[in-house]
Amino acid sequence: MESPFSAVIALAVLTEVSVDAVKTLFPAVRNWRSHAASVMLGISLAVLTRTGMLSALGIDIAWCWLDYTLTGLAISRGSNFIHDFLSRF
């Protein structure tokens, strides 16, 4: 079984690549629009794949949707942020 952190890294990379592709196709998607697209995609991927960093760290959380949302926000920051975060652990 793969590590949940591997899934988070993969989702971060997919989000980064997808948003970059959208920005290439639609030049108007810049600044806050690209950030909003990244956040929406990151949260959506975390929810749809049920990937949560808090639960992976053994932190009990009453609402799984909050874990997915926070993970999605981390995913939306991109693969570099995730790599830096995980290297501290």
C-alpha positions as CSV (number, residue, x, y, z in Angstrom):
1,M,0.0,0.0,0.0
2,E,1.3,3.4,-0.9
3,S,1.8,6.2,1.6
4,P,-1.0,8.8,1.9
5,F,1.7,11.4,1.6
6,S,2.6,10.0,-1.8
7,A,-1.0,10.6,-2.8
8,V,-0.9,14.2,-1.6
9,I,2.3,14.8,-3.6
10,A,0.8,13.2,-6.7
11,L,-2.4,15.3,-6.3
12,A,-0.4,18.5,-5.8
13,V,1.6,17.8,-9.0
14,L,-1.6,17.1,-10.9
15,T,-3.2,20.3,-9.6
16,E,-0.2,22.3,-10.6
17,V,0.0,20.8,-14.1
18,S,-3.7,21.2,-14.6
19,V,-3.9,24.8,-13.5
20,D,-0.8,25.6,-15.7
21,A,-2.6,24.0,-18.7
22,V,-5.7,26.1,-18.0
23,K,-3.7,29.3,-17.8
24,T,-2.1,28.4,-21.2
25,L,-5.4,27.8,-22.8
26,F,-7.1,30.8,-21.2
27,P,-4.8,33.7,-20.7
28,A,-7.4,35.6,-18.7
29,V,-6.9,33.1,-15.9
30,R,-4.2,34.8,-14.0
31,N,-3.6,36.2,-10.5
32,W,-6.6,35.5,-8.2
33,R,-8.4,33.5,-10.8
34,S,-5.6,31.0,-11.1
35,H,-5.3,30.8,-7.3
36,A,-9.1,30.2,-7.0
37,A,-8.9,27.5,-9.7
38,S,-6.0,25.8,-7.9
39,V,-7.9,25.9,-4.5
40,M,-11.1,24.5,-6.0
41,L,-9.2,21.8,-7.9
42,G,-7.1,20.9,-4.9
43,I,-10.1,20.6,-2.5
44,S,-12.1,18.7,-5.1
45,L,-9.3,16.2,-5.6
46,A,-8.8,15.7,-1.9
47,V,-12.6,15.1,-1.3
48,L,-13.0,12.9,-4.3
49,T,-10.0,10.7,-3.4
50,R,-10.7,10.9,0.4
51,T,-7.1,12.0,1.0
52,G,-6.6,13.7,4.4
53,M,-3.2,14.6,5.8
54,L,-4.4,14.9,9.4
55,S,-5.8,11.4,9.5
56,A,-2.6,10.2,7.8
57,L,-0.6,11.7,10.7
58,G,-2.8,10.0,13.2
59,I,-4.6,13.1,14.3
60,D,-8.3,12.4,15.1
61,I,-10.7,14.9,13.6
62,A,-14.4,14.9,14.1
63,W,-15.3,16.1,10.6
64,C,-13.5,14.3,7.7
65,W,-14.6,17.1,5.3
66,L,-12.4,19.5,7.3
67,D,-9.4,17.2,6.9
68,Y,-10.1,17.0,3.2
69,T,-10.5,20.8,2.9
70,L,-7.3,21.5,4.7
71,T,-5.5,18.9,2.7
72,G,-7.0,20.4,-0.5
73,L,-5.6,23.8,0.5
74,A,-2.2,22.3,0.9
75,I,-2.5,20.5,-2.4
76,S,-3.5,23.8,-4.1
77,R,-0.2,25.4,-2.9
78,G,1.6,23.0,-5.3
79,S,4.2,20.3,-5.2
80,N,7.0,22.5,-3.8
81,F,5.0,23.4,-0.8
82,I,4.1,19.8,-0.1
83,H,7.7,18.7,-0.5
84,D,8.9,21.3,1.9
85,F,6.2,20.4,4.4
86,L,6.9,16.7,4.3
87,S,10.7,17.1,4.5
88,R,10.2,18.6,7.9
89,F,8.7,15.4,9.2
